[in-house]
Amino acid sequence: MALDKESLKSSLLSLFQELKTNDNQEDSIEVLADRLSGVIYDFVKTAEVQAGQGVSTTGTAAAQTGQTTTKGTII
């Protein structure tokens, strides 16, 4: 799945609306940090790396090791 900027925006707006009604500033800062990190973490986890990176290997046909030779693209 490609990253969905609108979904991130919606999650952030929901979080900020919820915190608007919290009168305890210290509690709000803690809640904001906790919830914001969760929203960003969940958003980033939806990223996929496009398949088809070139691979360079060493060893015999029975024992291949190696690494990609091109950078992945997040979609």
N, CA, C and O atoms as a Tinker XYZ file with bonds, in Angstrom:
   300  protein
     1  N      0.846000   -1.176000    0.000000    73     2
     2  CA     0.000000    0.000000    0.000000    64     1     3
     3  C      0.890000    1.238000    0.000000    63     2     4     5
     4  O      1.892000    1.291000    0.714000    81     3
     5  N      0.530000    2.205000   -0.782000    73     3     6
     6  CA     1.265000    3.459000   -0.823000    64     5     7
     7  C      0.943000    4.282000    0.424000    63     6     8     9
     8  O     -0.121000    4.130000    1.022000    81     7
     9  N      1.865000    5.142000    0.801000    73     7    10
    10  CA     1.615000    6.026000    1.935000    64     9    11
    11  C      0.438000    6.941000    1.610000    63    10    12    13
    12  O      0.354000    7.480000    0.507000    81    11
    13  N     -0.460000    7.115000    2.559000    73    11    14
    14  CA    -1.681000    7.889000    2.360000    64    13    15
    15  C     -1.620000    9.158000    3.207000    63    14    16    17
    16  O     -1.918000    9.137000    4.401000    81    15
    17  N     -1.230000   10.263000    2.570000    73    15    18
    18  CA    -1.064000   11.537000    3.273000    64    17    19
    19  C     -2.379000   12.019000    3.877000    63    18    20    21
    20  O     -2.383000   12.590000    4.968000    81    19
    21  N     -3.480000   11.802000    3.193000    73    19    22
    22  CA    -4.781000   12.246000    3.709000    64    21    23
    23  C     -5.156000   11.496000    4.978000    63    22    24    25
    24  O     -5.744000   12.076000    5.891000    81    23
    25  N     -4.822000   10.220000    5.042000    73    23    26
    26  CA    -5.092000    9.434000    6.245000    64    25    27
    27  C     -4.275000    9.957000    7.420000    63    26    28    29
    28  O     -4.780000   10.049000    8.538000    81    27
    29  N     -3.022000   10.297000    7.170000    73    27    30
    30  CA    -2.174000   10.879000    8.220000    64    29    31
    31  C     -2.764000   12.196000    8.694000    63    30    32    33
    32  O     -2.864000   12.439000    9.897000    81    31
    33  N     -3.152000   13.044000    7.759000    73    31    34
    34  CA    -3.732000   14.340000    8.104000    64    33    35
    35  C     -4.982000   14.152000    8.963000    63    34    36    37
    36  O     -5.159000   14.850000    9.962000    81    35
    37  N     -5.839000   13.220000    8.580000    73    35    38
    38  CA    -7.061000   12.953000    9.323000    64    37    39
    39  C     -6.768000   12.491000   10.746000    63    38    40    41
    40  O     -7.424000   12.924000   11.693000    81    39
    41  N     -5.789000   11.617000   10.893000    73    39    42
    42  CA    -5.406000   11.127000   12.226000    64    41    43
    43  C     -4.861000   12.262000   13.086000    63    42    44    45
    44  O     -5.166000   12.348000   14.275000    81    43
    45  N     -4.058000   13.129000   12.484000    73    43    46
    46  CA    -3.502000   14.260000   13.227000    64    45    47
    47  C     -4.585000   15.253000   13.633000    63    46    48    49
    48  O     -4.580000   15.742000   14.763000    81    47
    49  N     -5.510000   15.556000   12.732000    73    47    50
    50  CA    -6.606000   16.466000   13.060000    64    49    51
    51  C     -7.444000   15.923000   14.208000    63    50    52    53
    52  O     -7.834000   16.666000   15.109000    81    51
    53  N     -7.716000   14.629000   14.171000    73    51    54
    54  CA    -8.478000   13.999000   15.241000    64    53    55
    55  C     -7.755000   14.129000   16.583000    63    54    56    57
    56  O     -8.369000   14.445000   17.602000    81    55
    57  N     -6.463000   13.885000   16.569000    73    55    58
    58  CA    -5.662000   14.003000   17.786000    64    57    59
    59  C     -5.680000   15.433000   18.316000    63    58    60    61
    60  O     -5.888000   15.644000   19.511000    81    59
    61  N     -5.467000   16.412000   17.448000    73    59    62
    62  CA    -5.413000   17.805000   17.881000    64    61    63
    63  C     -6.774000   18.287000   18.379000    63    62    64    65
    64  O     -6.841000   19.064000   19.331000    81    63
    65  N     -7.855000   17.839000   17.751000    73    63    66
    66  CA    -9.196000   18.201000   18.221000    64    65    67
    67  C     -9.443000   17.648000   19.621000    63    66    68    69
    68  O    -10.018000   18.320000   20.477000    81    67
    69  N     -9.004000   16.429000   19.835000    73    67    70
    70  CA    -9.172000   15.806000   21.147000    64    69    71
    71  C     -8.401000   16.565000   22.217000    63    70    72    73
    72  O     -8.897000   16.752000   23.328000    81    71
    73  N     -7.198000   16.998000   21.890000    73    71    74
    74  CA    -6.364000   17.692000   22.873000    64    73    75
    75  C     -6.814000   19.132000   23.119000    63    74    76    77
    76  O     -6.453000   19.726000   24.134000    81    75
    77  N     -7.592000   19.693000   22.208000    73    75    78
    78  CA    -8.081000   21.058000   22.375000    64    77    79
    79  C     -8.897000   21.219000   23.649000    63    78    80    81
    80  O     -8.942000   22.304000   24.229000    81    79
    81  N     -9.535000   20.152000   24.081000    73    79    82
    82  CA   -10.414000   20.224000   25.248000    64    81    83
    83  C     -9.708000   19.843000   26.552000    63    82    84    85
    84  O    -10.328000   19.863000   27.615000    81    83
    85  N     -8.433000   19.500000   26.484000    73    83    86
    86  CA    -7.689000   19.107000   27.685000    64    85    87
    87  C     -7.091000   20.355000   28.323000    63    86    88    89
    88  O     -6.249000   21.019000   27.719000    81    87
    89  N     -7.522000   20.674000   29.538000    73    87    90
    90  CA    -7.057000   21.888000   30.227000    64    89    91
    91  C     -5.739000   21.692000   30.961000    63    90    92    93
    92  O     -5.111000   22.673000   31.360000    81    91
    93  N     -5.306000   20.455000   31.148000    73    91    94
    94  CA    -4.068000   20.176000   31.868000    64    93    95
    95  C     -2.912000   20.187000   30.872000    63    94    96    97
    96  O     -2.716000   19.231000   30.123000    81    95
    97  N     -2.142000   21.290000   30.872000    73    95    98
    98  CA    -1.085000   21.460000   29.871000    64    97    99
    99  C     -0.016000   20.380000   29.977000    63    98   100   101
   100  O      0.418000   19.853000   28.952000    81    99
   101  N      0.416000   20.040000   31.172000    73    99   102
   102  CA     1.452000   19.017000   31.319000    64   101   103
   103  C      0.947000   17.665000   30.815000    63   102   104   105
   104  O      1.672000   16.946000   30.128000    81   103
   105  N     -0.274000   17.328000   31.152000    73   103   106
   106  CA    -0.859000   16.079000   30.673000    64   105   107
   107  C     -1.000000   16.107000   29.155000    63   106   108   109
   108  O     -0.749000   15.102000   28.489000    81   107
   109  N     -1.399000   17.250000   28.607000    73   107   110
   110  CA    -1.563000   17.374000   27.162000    64   109   111
   111  C     -0.258000   17.141000   26.421000    63   110   112   113
   112  O     -0.250000   16.500000   25.370000    81   111
   113  N      0.838000   17.647000   26.950000    73   111   114
   114  CA     2.145000   17.470000   26.314000    64   113   115
   115  C      2.509000   15.990000   26.286000    63   114   116   117
   116  O      2.981000   15.489000   25.266000    81   115
   117  N      2.296000   15.296000   27.382000    73   115   118
   118  CA     2.594000   13.859000   27.452000    64   117   119
   119  C      1.701000   13.069000   26.498000    63   118   120   121
   120  O      2.172000   12.191000   25.774000    81   119
   121  N      0.417000   13.386000   26.506000    73   119   122
   122  CA    -0.530000   12.700000   25.628000    64   121   123
   123  C     -0.189000   12.984000   24.174000    63   122   124   125
   124  O     -0.214000   12.074000   23.346000    81   123
   125  N      0.129000   14.238000   23.852000    73   123   126
   126  CA     0.486000   14.593000   22.478000    64   125   127
   127  C      1.702000   13.803000   22.009000    63   126   128   129
   128  O      1.689000   13.234000   20.918000    81   127
   129  N      2.738000   13.765000   22.818000    73   127   130
   130  CA     3.950000   13.038000   22.438000    64   129   131
   131  C      3.654000   11.561000   22.219000    63   130   132   133
   132  O      4.123000   10.968000   21.248000    81   131
   133  N      2.883000   10.972000   23.110000    73   131   134
   134  CA     2.558000    9.550000   23.002000    64   133   135
   135  C      1.706000    9.263000   21.771000    63   134   136   137
   136  O      2.023000    8.376000   20.979000    81   135
   137  N      0.636000   10.013000   21.618000    73   135   138
   138  CA    -0.283000    9.766000   20.495000    64   137   139
   139  C      0.328000   10.139000   19.157000    63   138   140   141
   140  O      0.117000    9.435000   18.168000    81   139
   141  N      1.089000   11.243000   19.103000    73   139   142
   142  CA     1.708000   11.668000   17.854000    64   141   143
   143  C      2.728000   10.638000   17.376000    63   142   144   145
   144  O      2.800000   10.332000   16.186000    81   143
   145  N      3.509000   10.111000   18.304000    73   143   146
   146  CA     4.477000    9.089000   17.916000    64   145   147
   147  C      3.755000    7.846000   17.389000    63   146   148   149
   148  O      4.237000    7.200000   16.459000    81   147
   149  N      2.615000    7.510000   17.972000    73   147   150
   150  CA     1.838000    6.367000   17.503000    64   149   151
   151  C      1.254000    6.591000   16.116000    63   150   152   153
   152  O      1.278000    5.691000   15.276000    81   151
   153  N      0.730000    7.792000   15.873000    73   151   154
   154  CA     0.159000    8.115000   14.559000    64   153   155
   155  C      1.238000    8.049000   13.484000    63   154   156   157
   156  O      1.020000    7.470000   12.420000    81   155
   157  N      2.391000    8.634000   13.755000    73   155   158
   158  CA     3.485000    8.633000   12.778000    64   157   159
   159  C      4.001000    7.212000   12.563000    63   158   160   161
   160  O      4.254000    6.815000   11.426000    81   159
   161  N      4.160000    6.449000   13.630000    73   159   162
   162  CA     4.638000    5.074000   13.536000    64   161   163
   163  C      3.696000    4.230000   12.675000    63   162   164   165
   164  O      4.136000    3.490000   11.796000    81   163
   165  N      2.394000    4.355000   12.943000    73   163   166
   166  CA     1.415000    3.595000   12.163000    64   165   167
   167  C      1.451000    4.004000   10.693000    63   166   168   169
   168  O      1.331000    3.152000    9.812000    81   167
   169  N      1.614000    5.300000   10.418000    73   167   170
   170  CA     1.671000    5.792000    9.047000    64   169   171
   171  C      2.881000    5.222000    8.319000    63   170   172   173
   172  O      2.761000    4.742000    7.191000    81   171
   173  N      4.032000    5.272000    8.951000    73   171   174
   174  CA     5.257000    4.796000    8.312000    64   173   175
   175  C      5.200000    3.290000    8.077000    63   174   176   177
   176  O      5.735000    2.801000    7.082000    81   175
   177  N      4.563000    2.555000    8.973000    73   175   178
   178  CA     4.458000    1.103000    8.804000    64   177   179
   179  C      3.622000    0.701000    7.596000    63   178   180   181
   180  O      3.697000   -0.447000    7.158000    81   179
   181  N      2.831000    1.615000    7.047000    73   179   182
   182  CA     2.031000    1.277000    5.873000    64   181   183
   183  C      2.849000    1.347000    4.585000    63   182   184   185
   184  O      2.369000    0.940000    3.527000    81   183
   185  N      4.067000    1.855000    4.663000    73   183   186
   186  CA     4.903000    1.981000    3.466000    64   185   187
   187  C      5.323000    0.615000    2.957000    63   186   188   189
   188  O      5.513000   -0.326000    3.727000    81   187
   189  N      5.462000    0.528000    1.658000    73   187   190
   190  CA     5.971000   -0.682000    1.028000    64   189   191
   191  C      7.153000   -0.288000    0.163000    63   190   192   193
   192  O      7.178000    0.796000   -0.421000    81   191
   193  N      8.121000   -1.170000    0.090000    73   191   194
   194  CA     9.266000   -0.942000   -0.790000    64   193   195
   195  C      8.975000   -1.635000   -2.101000    63   194   196   197
   196  O      8.646000   -2.821000   -2.135000    81   195
   197  N      9.096000   -0.896000   -3.162000    73   195   198
   198  CA     8.804000   -1.432000   -4.491000    64   197   199
   199  C      9.729000   -2.601000   -4.806000    63   198   200   201
   200  O     10.939000   -2.524000   -4.593000    81   199
   201  N      9.154000   -3.669000   -5.309000    73   199   202
   202  CA     9.925000   -4.861000   -5.661000    64   201   203
   203  C     10.784000   -4.593000   -6.887000    63   202   204   205
   204  O     10.520000   -3.667000   -7.655000    81   203
   205  N     11.810000   -5.408000   -7.060000    73   203   206
   206  CA    12.609000   -5.341000   -8.273000    64   205   207
   207  C     13.966000   -4.706000   -8.104000    63   206   208   209
   208  O     14.577000   -4.297000   -9.092000    81   207
   209  N     14.462000   -4.608000   -6.875000    73   207   210
   210  CA    15.808000   -4.097000   -6.665000    64   209   211
   211  C     16.824000   -5.096000   -7.209000    63   210   212   213
   212  O     16.666000   -6.308000   -7.058000    81   211
   213  N     17.856000   -4.573000   -7.836000    73   211   214
   214  CA    18.916000   -5.453000   -8.330000    64   213   215
   215  C     19.665000   -6.091000   -7.173000    63   214   216   217
   216  O     19.856000   -5.452000   -6.138000    81   215
   217  N     20.093000   -7.331000   -7.326000    73   215   218
   218  CA    20.797000   -8.052000   -6.268000    64   217   219
   219  C     22.118000   -8.565000   -6.809000    63   218   220   221
   220  O     22.193000   -9.101000   -7.915000    81   219
   221  N     23.151000   -8.391000   -6.012000    73   219   222
   222  CA    24.461000   -8.920000   -6.356000    64   221   223
   223  C     24.787000  -10.008000   -5.350000    63   222   224   225
   224  O     24.727000   -9.761000   -4.145000    81   223
   225  N     25.129000  -11.205000   -5.806000    73   223   226
   226  CA    25.378000  -12.312000   -4.892000    64   225   227
   227  C     26.781000  -12.868000   -5.068000    63   226   228   229
   228  O     27.437000  -12.651000   -6.087000    81   227
   229  N     27.219000  -13.588000   -4.050000    73   227   230
   230  CA    28.505000  -14.282000   -4.097000    64   229   231
   231  C     28.294000  -15.703000   -3.623000    63   230   232   233
   232  O     27.302000  -15.991000   -2.954000    81   231
   233  N     29.197000  -16.582000   -3.952000    73   231   234
   234  CA    29.098000  -17.971000   -3.503000    64   233   235
   235  C     28.674000  -18.881000   -4.633000    63   234   236   237
   236  O     28.567000  -18.466000   -5.788000    81   235
   237  N     28.440000  -20.109000   -4.283000    73   235   238
   238  CA    28.006000  -21.090000   -5.269000    64   237   239
   239  C     26.491000  -21.039000   -5.414000    63   238   240   241
   240  O     25.812000  -20.325000   -4.676000    81   239
   241  N     25.975000  -21.789000   -6.358000    73   239   242
   242  CA    24.528000  -21.824000   -6.557000    64   241   243
   243  C     23.800000  -22.345000   -5.327000    63   242   244   245
   244  O     22.634000  -22.020000   -5.104000    81   243
   245  N     24.487000  -23.152000   -4.533000    73   243   246
   246  CA    23.863000  -23.721000   -3.338000    64   245   247
   247  C     23.921000  -22.776000   -2.143000    63   246   248   249
   248  O     23.143000  -22.929000   -1.202000    81   247
   249  N     24.817000  -21.815000   -2.163000    73   247   250
   250  CA    24.999000  -20.937000   -0.999000    64   249   251
   251  C     25.119000  -19.480000   -1.457000    63   250   252   253
   252  O     26.217000  -18.926000   -1.512000    81   251
   253  N     23.997000  -18.879000   -1.779000    73   251   254
   254  CA    24.008000  -17.499000   -2.252000    64   253   255
   255  C     23.863000  -16.520000   -1.090000    63   254   256   257
   256  O     23.007000  -16.693000   -0.221000    81   255
   257  N     24.693000  -15.511000   -1.087000    73   255   258
   258  CA    24.560000  -14.395000   -0.163000    64   257   259
   259  C     24.770000  -13.127000   -0.957000    63   258   260   261
   260  O     25.368000  -13.169000   -2.032000    81   259
   261  N     24.307000  -12.034000   -0.473000    73   259   262
   262  CA    24.526000  -10.782000   -1.188000    64   261   263
   263  C     23.628000   -9.686000   -0.661000    63   262   264   265
   264  O     23.021000   -9.801000    0.404000    81   263
   265  N     23.562000   -8.633000   -1.426000    73   263   266
   266  CA    22.737000   -7.503000   -1.033000    64   265   267
   267  C     22.215000   -6.802000   -2.268000    63   266   268   269
   268  O     22.700000   -7.018000   -3.378000    81   267
   269  N     21.226000   -5.967000   -2.060000    73   267   270
   270  CA    20.695000   -5.230000   -3.202000    64   269   271
   271  C     21.759000   -4.276000   -3.736000    63   270   272   273
   272  O     22.632000   -3.821000   -2.996000    81   271
   273  N     21.674000   -3.989000   -5.006000    73   271   274
   274  CA    22.645000   -3.091000   -5.621000    64   273   275
   275  C     22.028000   -1.755000   -6.003000    63   274   276   277
   276  O     22.721000   -0.858000   -6.483000    81   275
   277  N     20.712000   -1.625000   -5.787000    73   275   278
   278  CA    20.044000   -0.353000   -6.031000    64   277   279
   279  C     19.207000    0.003000   -4.808000    63   278   280   281
   280  O     18.856000   -0.876000   -4.020000    81   279
   281  N     18.890000    1.262000   -4.645000    73   279   282
   282  CA    18.079000    1.698000   -3.523000    64   281   283
   283  C     16.629000    1.332000   -3.749000    63   282   284   285
   284  O     16.135000    1.376000   -4.875000    81   283
   285  N     15.950000    0.971000   -2.673000    73   283   286
   286  CA    14.520000    0.695000   -2.756000    64   285   287
   287  C     13.744000    1.996000   -2.891000    63   286   288   289
   288  O     14.242000    3.066000   -2.539000    81   287
   289  N     12.532000    1.898000   -3.399000    73   287   290
   290  CA    11.663000    3.053000   -3.542000    64   289   291
   291  C     10.424000    2.814000   -2.706000    63   290   292   293
   292  O      9.723000    1.821000   -2.901000    81   291
   293  N     10.145000    3.721000   -1.769000    73   291   294
   294  CA     8.937000    3.606000   -0.960000    64   293   295
   295  C      7.768000    4.103000   -1.789000    63   294   296   297
   296  O      7.813000    5.190000   -2.364000    81   295
   297  N      6.722000    3.292000   -1.843000    73   295   298
   298  CA     5.544000    3.657000   -2.644000    64   297   299
   299  C      4.390000    3.974000   -1.717000    63   298   300
   300  O      3.299000    4.306000   -2.182000    81   299
